[in-house]
Amino acid sequence: MSEVVRVTPDKIYPRVRSGECLLVCAYDSDEAFRSMHLEGAISLQEFRDRVASLPKDREIVFYCA
């Protein structure tokens, strides 16, 4: 397993926009996702639904506010 690395928004946002990485809002609640998600992020539930089909070489960034 890889080491968890903290990243700053200014470093990760361009990578999210380009499709280089996937941004996942780590809140388990749909209500929390709706009120606190960042542009380009998917919900934790959507991540769980798609995890089997995600490319294995794509970086995934989880965040919570």
PQR file of N, CA, C, O and H, with PARSE charges and radii, in Angstrom:
ATOM      1  N   MET A   1       0.843  -1.176   0.000 -0.4000 1.5000
ATOM      2  CA  MET A   1       0.000   0.000   0.000 -0.0000 2.0000
ATOM      3  C   MET A   1       0.888   1.238   0.000  0.5500 1.7000
ATOM      4  O   MET A   1       1.946   1.250   0.629 -0.5500 1.4000
ATOM      5  N   SER A   2       0.462   2.262  -0.695 -0.4000 1.5000
ATOM      6  CA  SER A   2       1.222   3.503  -0.793 -0.0000 2.0000
ATOM      7  C   SER A   2       1.029   4.365   0.440  0.5500 1.7000
ATOM      8  O   SER A   2       0.025   4.269   1.146 -0.5500 1.4000
ATOM      9  H   SER A   2      -0.398   2.253  -1.206  0.4000 1.0000
ATOM     10  N   GLU A   3       2.012   5.199   0.673 -0.4000 1.5000
ATOM     11  CA  GLU A   3       1.956   6.149   1.781 -0.0000 2.0000
ATOM     12  C   GLU A   3       0.908   7.223   1.475  0.5500 1.7000
ATOM     13  O   GLU A   3       0.754   7.636   0.326 -0.5500 1.4000
ATOM     14  H   GLU A   3       2.827   5.277   0.100  0.4000 1.0000
ATOM     15  N   VAL A   4       0.195   7.668   2.502 -0.4000 1.5000
ATOM     16  CA  VAL A   4      -0.775   8.752   2.350 -0.0000 2.0000
ATOM     17  C   VAL A   4      -0.007  10.059   2.341  0.5500 1.7000
ATOM     18  O   VAL A   4       0.786  10.331   3.242 -0.5500 1.4000
ATOM     19  H   VAL A   4       0.320   7.332   3.435  0.4000 1.0000
ATOM     20  N   VAL A   5      -0.245  10.859   1.326 -0.4000 1.5000
ATOM     21  CA  VAL A   5       0.453  12.127   1.173 -0.0000 2.0000
ATOM     22  C   VAL A   5      -0.572  13.250   1.177  0.5500 1.7000
ATOM     23  O   VAL A   5      -1.581  13.175   0.476 -0.5500 1.4000
ATOM     24  H   VAL A   5      -0.890  10.637   0.594  0.4000 1.0000
ATOM     25  N   ARG A   6      -0.323  14.276   1.952 -0.4000 1.5000
ATOM     26  CA  ARG A   6      -1.206  15.446   1.955 -0.0000 2.0000
ATOM     27  C   ARG A   6      -0.855  16.330   0.772  0.5500 1.7000
ATOM     28  O   ARG A   6       0.319  16.548   0.473 -0.5500 1.4000
ATOM     29  H   ARG A   6       0.497  14.337   2.522  0.4000 1.0000
ATOM     30  N   VAL A   7      -1.884  16.838   0.102 -0.4000 1.5000
ATOM     31  CA  VAL A   7      -1.682  17.722  -1.039 -0.0000 2.0000
ATOM     32  C   VAL A   7      -2.480  19.001  -0.827  0.5500 1.7000
ATOM     33  O   VAL A   7      -3.460  19.021  -0.083 -0.5500 1.4000
ATOM     34  H   VAL A   7      -2.838  16.661   0.346  0.4000 1.0000
ATOM     35  N   THR A   8      -2.051  20.054  -1.485 -0.4000 1.5000
ATOM     36  CA  THR A   8      -2.767  21.328  -1.379 -0.0000 2.0000
ATOM     37  C   THR A   8      -3.720  21.472  -2.562  0.5500 1.7000
ATOM     38  O   THR A   8      -3.486  20.900  -3.627 -0.5500 1.4000
ATOM     39  H   THR A   8      -1.255  20.037  -2.090  0.4000 1.0000
ATOM     40  N   PRO A   9      -4.791  22.234  -2.373 -0.5600 1.5000
ATOM     41  CA  PRO A   9      -5.755  22.417  -3.469  0.2800 2.0000
ATOM     42  C   PRO A   9      -5.123  22.974  -4.738  0.5500 1.7000
ATOM     43  O   PRO A   9      -5.480  22.555  -5.839 -0.5500 1.4000
ATOM     44  N   ASP A  10      -4.193  23.908  -4.600 -0.4000 1.5000
ATOM     45  CA  ASP A  10      -3.588  24.500  -5.798 -0.0000 2.0000
ATOM     46  C   ASP A  10      -2.736  23.497  -6.575  0.5500 1.7000
ATOM     47  O   ASP A  10      -2.521  23.676  -7.774 -0.5500 1.4000
ATOM     48  H   ASP A  10      -3.903  24.248  -3.706  0.4000 1.0000
ATOM     49  N   LYS A  11      -2.260  22.468  -5.927 -0.4000 1.5000
ATOM     50  CA  LYS A  11      -1.482  21.426  -6.612 -0.0000 2.0000
ATOM     51  C   LYS A  11      -2.390  20.390  -7.280  0.5500 1.7000
ATOM     52  O   LYS A  11      -2.068  19.869  -8.348 -0.5500 1.4000
ATOM     53  H   LYS A  11      -2.435  22.323  -4.954  0.4000 1.0000
ATOM     54  N   ILE A  12      -3.515  20.099  -6.648 -0.4000 1.5000
ATOM     55  CA  ILE A  12      -4.344  19.000  -7.133 -0.0000 2.0000
ATOM     56  C   ILE A  12      -5.420  19.443  -8.124  0.5500 1.7000
ATOM     57  O   ILE A  12      -5.783  18.673  -9.013 -0.5500 1.4000
ATOM     58  H   ILE A  12      -3.777  20.522  -5.780  0.4000 1.0000
ATOM     59  N   TYR A  13      -5.935  20.663  -7.992 -0.4000 1.5000
ATOM     60  CA  TYR A  13      -7.045  21.103  -8.853 -0.0000 2.0000
ATOM     61  C   TYR A  13      -6.717  21.000 -10.347  0.5500 1.7000
ATOM     62  O   TYR A  13      -7.546  20.490 -11.101 -0.5500 1.4000
ATOM     63  H   TYR A  13      -5.640  21.288  -7.270  0.4000 1.0000
ATOM     64  N   PRO A  14      -5.548  21.460 -10.809 -0.5600 1.5000
ATOM     65  CA  PRO A  14      -5.254  21.305 -12.244  0.2800 2.0000
ATOM     66  C   PRO A  14      -5.240  19.844 -12.684  0.5500 1.7000
ATOM     67  O   PRO A  14      -5.605  19.539 -13.820 -0.5500 1.4000
ATOM     68  N   ARG A  15      -4.831  18.954 -11.817 -0.4000 1.5000
ATOM     69  CA  ARG A  15      -4.786  17.525 -12.146 -0.0000 2.0000
ATOM     70  C   ARG A  15      -6.188  16.931 -12.212  0.5500 1.7000
ATOM     71  O   ARG A  15      -6.450  16.028 -13.007 -0.5500 1.4000
ATOM     72  H   ARG A  15      -4.535  19.202 -10.895  0.4000 1.0000
ATOM     73  N   VAL A  16      -7.089  17.442 -11.372 -0.4000 1.5000
ATOM     74  CA  VAL A  16      -8.489  16.998 -11.419 -0.0000 2.0000
ATOM     75  C   VAL A  16      -9.120  17.472 -12.728  0.5500 1.7000
ATOM     76  O   VAL A  16      -9.787  16.697 -13.415 -0.5500 1.4000
ATOM     77  H   VAL A  16      -6.876  18.175 -10.727  0.4000 1.0000
ATOM     78  N   ARG A  17      -8.912  18.730 -13.068 -0.4000 1.5000
ATOM     79  CA  ARG A  17      -9.493  19.308 -14.292 -0.0000 2.0000
ATOM     80  C   ARG A  17      -9.004  18.588 -15.543  0.5500 1.7000
ATOM     81  O   ARG A  17      -9.760  18.426 -16.501 -0.5500 1.4000
ATOM     82  H   ARG A  17      -8.370  19.359 -12.510  0.4000 1.0000
ATOM     83  N   SER A  18      -7.753  18.159 -15.540 -0.4000 1.5000
ATOM     84  CA  SER A  18      -7.195  17.491 -16.715 -0.0000 2.0000
ATOM     85  C   SER A  18      -7.589  16.011 -16.793  0.5500 1.7000
ATOM     86  O   SER A  18      -7.346  15.352 -17.804 -0.5500 1.4000
ATOM     87  H   SER A  18      -7.139  18.290 -14.762  0.4000 1.0000
ATOM     88  N   GLY A  19      -8.201  15.492 -15.714 -0.4000 1.5000
ATOM     89  CA  GLY A  19      -8.577  14.080 -15.689 -0.0000 2.0000
ATOM     90  C   GLY A  19      -7.462  13.169 -15.228  0.5500 1.7000
ATOM     91  O   GLY A  19      -7.597  11.946 -15.264 -0.5500 1.4000
ATOM     92  H   GLY A  19      -8.398  16.027 -14.892  0.4000 1.0000
ATOM     93  N   GLU A  20      -6.362  13.759 -14.797 -0.4000 1.5000
ATOM     94  CA  GLU A  20      -5.206  12.985 -14.347 -0.0000 2.0000
ATOM     95  C   GLU A  20      -5.482  12.265 -13.026  0.5500 1.7000
ATOM     96  O   GLU A  20      -4.913  11.205 -12.763 -0.5500 1.4000
ATOM     97  H   GLU A  20      -6.252  14.753 -14.768  0.4000 1.0000
ATOM     98  N   CYS A  21      -6.346  12.837 -12.203 -0.4000 1.5000
ATOM     99  CA  CYS A  21      -6.699  12.183 -10.939 -0.0000 2.0000
ATOM    100  C   CYS A  21      -8.187  12.362 -10.660  0.5500 1.7000
ATOM    101  O   CYS A  21      -8.847  13.232 -11.228 -0.5500 1.4000
ATOM    102  H   CYS A  21      -6.808  13.698 -12.416  0.4000 1.0000
ATOM    103  N   LEU A  22      -8.689  11.525  -9.781 -0.4000 1.5000
ATOM    104  CA  LEU A  22     -10.097  11.524  -9.402 -0.0000 2.0000
ATOM    105  C   LEU A  22     -10.217  12.104  -8.003  0.5500 1.7000
ATOM    106  O   LEU A  22      -9.512  11.678  -7.088 -0.5500 1.4000
ATOM    107  H   LEU A  22      -8.153  10.818  -9.320  0.4000 1.0000
ATOM    108  N   LEU A  23     -11.097  13.064  -7.836 -0.4000 1.5000
ATOM    109  CA  LEU A  23     -11.320  13.713  -6.547 -0.0000 2.0000
ATOM    110  C   LEU A  23     -12.590  13.148  -5.925  0.5500 1.7000
ATOM    111  O   LEU A  23     -13.658  13.165  -6.537 -0.5500 1.4000
ATOM    112  H   LEU A  23     -11.669  13.410  -8.579  0.4000 1.0000
ATOM    113  N   VAL A  24     -12.458  12.646  -4.694 -0.4000 1.5000
ATOM    114  CA  VAL A  24     -13.590  12.001  -4.023 -0.0000 2.0000
ATOM    115  C   VAL A  24     -13.856  12.700  -2.701  0.5500 1.7000
ATOM    116  O   VAL A  24     -12.969  12.808  -1.854 -0.5500 1.4000
ATOM    117  H   VAL A  24     -11.590  12.633  -4.197  0.4000 1.0000
ATOM    118  N   CYS A  25     -15.083  13.173  -2.531 -0.4000 1.5000
ATOM    119  CA  CYS A  25     -15.518  13.765  -1.266 -0.0000 2.0000
ATOM    120  C   CYS A  25     -15.754  12.610  -0.294  0.5500 1.7000
ATOM    121  O   CYS A  25     -16.592  11.745  -0.549 -0.5500 1.4000
ATOM    122  H   CYS A  25     -15.803  13.086  -3.218  0.4000 1.0000
ATOM    123  N   ALA A  26     -15.030  12.594   0.800 -0.4000 1.5000
ATOM    124  CA  ALA A  26     -15.030  11.442   1.711 -0.0000 2.0000
ATOM    125  C   ALA A  26     -16.193  11.407   2.692  0.5500 1.7000
ATOM    126  O   ALA A  26     -16.232  10.530   3.554 -0.5500 1.4000
ATOM    127  H   ALA A  26     -14.349  13.297   1.007  0.4000 1.0000
ATOM    128  N   TYR A  27     -17.131  12.324   2.589 -0.4000 1.5000
ATOM    129  CA  TYR A  27     -18.295  12.287   3.476 -0.0000 2.0000
ATOM    130  C   TYR A  27     -19.227  11.162   3.068  0.5500 1.7000
ATOM    131  O   TYR A  27     -19.502  10.974   1.883 -0.5500 1.4000
ATOM    132  H   TYR A  27     -17.099  13.037   1.888  0.4000 1.0000
ATOM    133  N   ASP A  28     -19.711  10.419   4.043 -0.4000 1.5000
ATOM    134  CA  ASP A  28     -20.593   9.287   3.793 -0.0000 2.0000
ATOM    135  C   ASP A  28     -22.037   9.714   3.545  0.5500 1.7000
ATOM    136  O   ASP A  28     -22.843   8.922   3.056 -0.5500 1.4000
ATOM    137  H   ASP A  28     -19.488  10.572   5.006  0.4000 1.0000
ATOM    138  N   SER A  29     -22.362  10.943   3.874 -0.4000 1.5000
ATOM    139  CA  SER A  29     -23.725  11.451   3.761 -0.0000 2.0000
ATOM    140  C   SER A  29     -23.923  12.189   2.437  0.5500 1.7000
ATOM    141  O   SER A  29     -23.091  13.010   2.051 -0.5500 1.4000
ATOM    142  H   SER A  29     -21.707  11.586   4.271  0.4000 1.0000
ATOM    143  N   ASP A  30     -25.021  11.896   1.747 -0.4000 1.5000
ATOM    144  CA  ASP A  30     -25.339  12.619   0.516 -0.0000 2.0000
ATOM    145  C   ASP A  30     -25.574  14.098   0.804  0.5500 1.7000
ATOM    146  O   ASP A  30     -25.213  14.958   0.001 -0.5500 1.4000
ATOM    147  H   ASP A  30     -25.696  11.229   2.061  0.4000 1.0000
ATOM    148  N   GLU A  31     -26.169  14.383   1.936 -0.4000 1.5000
ATOM    149  CA  GLU A  31     -26.430  15.775   2.319 -0.0000 2.0000
ATOM    150  C   GLU A  31     -25.115  16.535   2.507  0.5500 1.7000
ATOM    151  O   GLU A  31     -24.984  17.665   2.036 -0.5500 1.4000
ATOM    152  H   GLU A  31     -26.462  13.684   2.589  0.4000 1.0000
ATOM    153  N   ALA A  32     -24.153  15.931   3.182 -0.4000 1.5000
ATOM    154  CA  ALA A  32     -22.845  16.566   3.375 -0.0000 2.0000
ATOM    155  C   ALA A  32     -22.154  16.760   2.032  0.5500 1.7000
ATOM    156  O   ALA A  32     -21.529  17.795   1.803 -0.5500 1.4000
ATOM    157  H   ALA A  32     -24.260  15.013   3.564  0.4000 1.0000
ATOM    158  N   PHE A  33     -22.260  15.780   1.144 -0.4000 1.5000
ATOM    159  CA  PHE A  33     -21.656  15.922  -0.180 -0.0000 2.0000
ATOM    160  C   PHE A  33     -22.269  17.105  -0.921  0.5500 1.7000
ATOM    161  O   PHE A  33     -21.549  17.927  -1.486 -0.5500 1.4000
ATOM    162  H   PHE A  33     -22.768  14.939   1.330  0.4000 1.0000
ATOM    163  N   ARG A  34     -23.585  17.192  -0.918 -0.4000 1.5000
ATOM    164  CA  ARG A  34     -24.254  18.282  -1.634 -0.0000 2.0000
ATOM    165  C   ARG A  34     -23.835  19.647  -1.115  0.5500 1.7000
ATOM    166  O   ARG A  34     -23.699  20.589  -1.895 -0.5500 1.4000
ATOM    167  H   ARG A  34     -24.170  16.524  -0.458  0.4000 1.0000
ATOM    168  N   SER A  35     -23.631  19.767   0.182 -0.4000 1.5000
ATOM    169  CA  SER A  35     -23.309  21.085   0.739 -0.0000 2.0000
ATOM    170  C   SER A  35     -21.817  21.398   0.756  0.5500 1.7000
ATOM    171  O   SER A  35     -21.450  22.567   0.871 -0.5500 1.4000
ATOM    172  H   SER A  35     -23.742  19.002   0.816  0.4000 1.0000
ATOM    173  N   MET A  36     -20.937  20.391   0.643 -0.4000 1.5000
ATOM    174  CA  MET A  36     -19.507  20.652   0.805 -0.0000 2.0000
ATOM    175  C   MET A  36     -18.616  20.127  -0.313  0.5500 1.7000
ATOM    176  O   MET A  36     -17.393  20.169  -0.184 -0.5500 1.4000
ATOM    177  H   MET A  36     -21.235  19.441   0.549  0.4000 1.0000
ATOM    178  N   HIS A  37     -19.192  19.633  -1.404 -0.4000 1.5000
ATOM    179  CA  HIS A  37     -18.311  19.074  -2.439 -0.0000 2.0000
ATOM    180  C   HIS A  37     -17.596  20.178  -3.215  0.5500 1.7000
ATOM    181  O   HIS A  37     -18.101  21.290  -3.373 -0.5500 1.4000
ATOM    182  H   HIS A  37     -20.186  19.599  -1.509  0.4000 1.0000
ATOM    183  N   LEU A  38     -16.424  19.837  -3.681 -0.4000 1.5000
ATOM    184  CA  LEU A  38     -15.626  20.734  -4.501 -0.0000 2.0000
ATOM    185  C   LEU A  38     -15.893  20.445  -5.971  0.5500 1.7000
ATOM    186  O   LEU A  38     -16.287  19.336  -6.332 -0.5500 1.4000
ATOM    187  H   LEU A  38     -16.013  18.934  -3.552  0.4000 1.0000
ATOM    188  N   GLU A  39     -15.679  21.440  -6.807 -0.4000 1.5000
ATOM    189  CA  GLU A  39     -15.879  21.275  -8.235 -0.0000 2.0000
ATOM    190  C   GLU A  39     -15.033  20.108  -8.751  0.5500 1.7000
ATOM    191  O   GLU A  39     -13.834  20.024  -8.485 -0.5500 1.4000
ATOM    192  H   GLU A  39     -15.359  22.341  -6.513  0.4000 1.0000
ATOM    193  N   GLY A  40     -15.679  19.223  -9.484 -0.4000 1.5000
ATOM    194  CA  GLY A  40     -14.984  18.082 -10.069 -0.0000 2.0000
ATOM    195  C   GLY A  40     -14.989  16.836  -9.204  0.5500 1.7000
ATOM    196  O   GLY A  40     -14.541  15.777  -9.645 -0.5500 1.4000
ATOM    197  H   GLY A  40     -16.653  19.292  -9.700  0.4000 1.0000
ATOM    198  N   ALA A  41     -15.487  16.943  -7.982 -0.4000 1.5000
ATOM    199  CA  ALA A  41     -15.482  15.798  -7.067 -0.0000 2.0000
ATOM    200  C   ALA A  41     -16.693  14.900  -7.294  0.5500 1.7000
ATOM    201  O   ALA A  41     -17.753  15.344  -7.734 -0.5500 1.4000
ATOM    202  H   ALA A  41     -15.851  17.803  -7.624  0.4000 1.0000
ATOM    203  N   ILE A  42     -16.500  13.625  -6.978 -0.4000 1.5000
ATOM    204  CA  ILE A  42     -17.623  12.694  -6.948 -0.0000 2.0000
ATOM    205  C   ILE A  42     -17.880  12.317  -5.491  0.5500 1.7000
ATOM    206  O   ILE A  42     -17.017  12.487  -4.630 -0.5500 1.4000
ATOM    207  H   ILE A  42     -15.639  13.264  -6.621  0.4000 1.0000
ATOM    208  N   SER A  43     -19.062  11.811  -5.235 -0.4000 1.5000
ATOM    209  CA  SER A  43     -19.410  11.414  -3.867 -0.0000 2.0000
ATOM    210  C   SER A  43     -18.746  10.087  -3.513  0.5500 1.7000
ATOM    211  O   SER A  43     -18.328   9.331  -4.391 -0.5500 1.4000
ATOM    212  H   SER A  43     -19.764  11.673  -5.934  0.4000 1.0000
ATOM    213  N   LEU A  44     -18.659   9.822  -2.227 -0.4000 1.5000
ATOM    214  CA  LEU A  44     -18.105   8.556  -1.762 -0.0000 2.0000
ATOM    215  C   LEU A  44     -18.952   7.391  -2.274  0.5500 1.7000
ATOM    216  O   LEU A  44     -18.415   6.343  -2.636 -0.5500 1.4000
ATOM    217  H   LEU A  44     -18.998  10.435  -1.514  0.4000 1.0000
ATOM    218  N   GLN A  45     -20.266   7.572  -2.305 -0.4000 1.5000
ATOM    219  CA  GLN A  45     -21.136   6.506  -2.813 -0.0000 2.0000
ATOM    220  C   GLN A  45     -20.887   6.249  -4.294  0.5500 1.7000
ATOM    221  O   GLN A  45     -20.848   5.096  -4.725 -0.5500 1.4000
ATOM    222  H   GLN A  45     -20.701   8.423  -2.011  0.4000 1.0000
ATOM    223  N   GLU A  46     -20.717   7.315  -5.078 -0.4000 1.5000
ATOM    224  CA  GLU A  46     -20.421   7.126  -6.495 -0.0000 2.0000
ATOM    225  C   GLU A  46     -19.077   6.421  -6.672  0.5500 1.7000
ATOM    226  O   GLU A  46     -18.930   5.566  -7.545 -0.5500 1.4000
ATOM    227  H   GLU A  46     -20.748   8.252  -4.728  0.4000 1.0000
ATOM    228  N   PHE A  47     -18.104   6.781  -5.844 -0.4000 1.5000
ATOM    229  CA  PHE A  47     -16.810   6.097  -5.890 -0.0000 2.0000
ATOM    230  C   PHE A  47     -16.983   4.607  -5.619  0.5500 1.7000
ATOM    231  O   PHE A  47     -16.442   3.770  -6.341 -0.5500 1.4000
ATOM    232  H   PHE A  47     -18.223   7.475  -5.134  0.4000 1.0000
ATOM    233  N   ARG A  48     -17.736   4.285  -4.581 -0.4000 1.5000
ATOM    234  CA  ARG A  48     -17.964   2.874  -4.245 -0.0000 2.0000
ATOM    235  C   ARG A  48     -18.652   2.133  -5.388  0.5500 1.7000
ATOM    236  O   ARG A  48     -18.327   0.982  -5.679 -0.5500 1.4000
ATOM    237  H   ARG A  48     -18.175   4.965  -3.995  0.4000 1.0000
ATOM    238  N   ASP A  49     -19.601   2.802  -6.030 -0.4000 1.5000
ATOM    239  CA  ASP A  49     -20.323   2.182  -7.141 -0.0000 2.0000
ATOM    240  C   ASP A  49     -19.424   1.938  -8.348  0.5500 1.7000
ATOM    241  O   ASP A  49     -19.642   0.989  -9.102 -0.5500 1.4000
ATOM    242  H   ASP A  49     -19.865   3.738  -5.793  0.4000 1.0000
ATOM    243  N   ARG A  50     -18.410   2.791  -8.536 -0.4000 1.5000
ATOM    244  CA  ARG A  50     -17.558   2.728  -9.728 -0.0000 2.0000
ATOM    245  C   ARG A  50     -16.188   2.109  -9.486  0.5500 1.7000
ATOM    246  O   ARG A  50     -15.425   1.930 -10.435 -0.5500 1.4000
ATOM    247  H   ARG A  50     -18.233   3.561  -7.923  0.4000 1.0000
ATOM    248  N   VAL A  51     -15.856   1.779  -8.245 -0.4000 1.5000
ATOM    249  CA  VAL A  51     -14.489   1.373  -7.909 -0.0000 2.0000
ATOM    250  C   VAL A  51     -13.979   0.215  -8.771  0.5500 1.7000
ATOM    251  O   VAL A  51     -12.809   0.210  -9.153 -0.5500 1.4000
ATOM    252  H   VAL A  51     -16.475   1.924  -7.473  0.4000 1.0000
ATOM    253  N   ALA A  52     -14.804  -0.735  -9.073 -0.4000 1.5000
ATOM    254  CA  ALA A  52     -14.360  -1.887  -9.860 -0.0000 2.0000
ATOM    255  C   ALA A  52     -14.002  -1.508 -11.296  0.5500 1.7000
ATOM    256  O   ALA A  52     -13.188  -2.180 -11.930 -0.5500 1.4000
ATOM    257  H   ALA A  52     -15.754  -0.731  -8.762  0.4000 1.0000
ATOM    258  N   SER A  53     -14.599  -0.448 -11.808 -0.4000 1.5000
ATOM    259  CA  SER A  53     -14.357  -0.070 -13.203 -0.0000 2.0000
ATOM    260  C   SER A  53     -13.347   1.071 -13.364  0.5500 1.7000
ATOM    261  O   SER A  53     -13.049   1.478 -14.486 -0.5500 1.4000
ATOM    262  H   SER A  53     -15.260   0.098 -11.293  0.4000 1.0000
ATOM    263  N   LEU A  54     -12.826   1.583 -12.260 -0.4000 1.5000
ATOM    264  CA  LEU A  54     -11.865   2.686 -12.352 -0.0000 2.0000
ATOM    265  C   LEU A  54     -10.510   2.177 -12.826  0.5500 1.7000
ATOM    266  O   LEU A  54     -10.094   1.076 -12.463 -0.5500 1.4000
ATOM    267  H   LEU A  54     -13.068   1.252 -11.348  0.4000 1.0000
ATOM    268  N   PRO A  55      -9.818   2.981 -13.640 -0.5600 1.5000
ATOM    269  CA  PRO A  55      -8.473   2.575 -14.070  0.2800 2.0000
ATOM    270  C   PRO A  55      -7.548   2.422 -12.873  0.5500 1.7000
ATOM    271  O   PRO A  55      -7.566   3.250 -11.962 -0.5500 1.4000
ATOM    272  N   LYS A  56      -6.754   1.386 -12.870 -0.4000 1.5000
ATOM    273  CA  LYS A  56      -5.865   1.104 -11.735 -0.0000 2.0000
ATOM    274  C   LYS A  56      -4.670   2.057 -11.670  0.5500 1.7000
ATOM    275  O   LYS A  56      -4.007   2.144 -10.636 -0.5500 1.4000
ATOM    276  H   LYS A  56      -6.740   0.714 -13.610  0.4000 1.0000
ATOM    277  N   ASP A  57      -4.391   2.768 -12.756 -0.4000 1.5000
ATOM    278  CA  ASP A  57      -3.251   3.677 -12.766 -0.0000 2.0000
ATOM    279  C   ASP A  57      -3.633   5.138 -12.527  0.5500 1.7000
ATOM    280  O   ASP A  57      -2.777   6.018 -12.609 -0.5500 1.4000
ATOM    281  H   ASP A  57      -4.930   2.697 -13.595  0.4000 1.0000
ATOM    282  N   ARG A  58      -4.882   5.402 -12.241 -0.4000 1.5000
ATOM    283  CA  ARG A  58      -5.363   6.765 -12.000 -0.0000 2.0000
ATOM    284  C   ARG A  58      -5.276   7.083 -10.517  0.5500 1.7000
ATOM    285  O   ARG A  58      -5.760   6.324  -9.677 -0.5500 1.4000
ATOM    286  H   ARG A  58      -5.578   4.687 -12.175  0.4000 1.0000
ATOM    287  N   GLU A  59      -4.655   8.213 -10.206 -0.4000 1.5000
ATOM    288  CA  GLU A  59      -4.531   8.642  -8.817 -0.0000 2.0000
ATOM    289  C   GLU A  59      -5.901   9.028  -8.275  0.5500 1.7000
ATOM    290  O   GLU A  59      -6.715   9.614  -8.989 -0.5500 1.4000
ATOM    291  H   GLU A  59      -4.263   8.830 -10.888  0.4000 1.0000
ATOM    292  N   ILE A  60      -6.150   8.699  -7.024 -0.4000 1.5000
ATOM    293  CA  ILE A  60      -7.413   9.025  -6.365 -0.0000 2.0000
ATOM    294  C   ILE A  60      -7.093   9.880  -5.152  0.5500 1.7000
ATOM    295  O   ILE A  60      -6.249   9.526  -4.329 -0.5500 1.4000
ATOM    296  H   ILE A  60      -5.489   8.223  -6.444  0.4000 1.0000
ATOM    297  N   VAL A  61      -7.785  11.018  -5.055 -0.4000 1.5000
ATOM    298  CA  VAL A  61      -7.578  11.940  -3.935 -0.0000 2.0000
ATOM    299  C   VAL A  61      -8.877  12.041  -3.159  0.5500 1.7000
ATOM    300  O   VAL A  61      -9.909  12.437  -3.702 -0.5500 1.4000
ATOM    301  H   VAL A  61      -8.471  11.305  -5.723  0.4000 1.0000
ATOM    302  N   PHE A  62      -8.821  11.679  -1.879 -0.4000 1.5000
ATOM    303  CA  PHE A  62      -9.977  11.796  -0.991 -0.0000 2.0000
ATOM    304  C   PHE A  62      -9.793  13.063  -0.163  0.5500 1.7000
ATOM    305  O   PHE A  62      -8.677  13.413   0.219 -0.5500 1.4000
ATOM    306  H   PHE A  62      -7.983  11.357  -1.437  0.4000 1.0000
ATOM    307  N   TYR A  63     -10.896  13.738   0.105 -0.4000 1.5000
ATOM    308  CA  TYR A  63     -10.816  14.931   0.945 -0.0000 2.0000
ATOM    309  C   TYR A  63     -12.060  15.040   1.820  0.5500 1.7000
ATOM    310  O   TYR A  63     -13.112  14.477   1.520 -0.5500 1.4000
ATOM    311  H   TYR A  63     -11.803  13.453  -0.206  0.4000 1.0000
ATOM    312  N   CYS A  64     -11.905  15.774   2.898 -0.4000 1.5000
ATOM    313  CA  CYS A  64     -13.032  16.193   3.724 -0.0000 2.0000
ATOM    314  C   CYS A  64     -12.696  17.585   4.243  0.5500 1.7000
ATOM    315  O   CYS A  64     -11.528  17.945   4.392 -0.5500 1.4000
ATOM    316  H   CYS A  64     -11.050  16.232   3.142  0.4000 1.0000
ATOM    317  N   ALA A  65     -13.733  18.353   4.513 -0.4000 1.5000
ATOM    318  CA  ALA A  65     -13.513  19.750   4.925 -0.0000 2.0000
ATOM    319  C   ALA A  65     -13.418  19.851   6.436  0.5500 1.7000
ATOM    320  O   ALA A  65     -13.235  20.945   6.971 -0.5500 1.4000
ATOM    321  H   ALA A  65     -14.681  18.061   4.392  0.4000 1.0000
TER
END
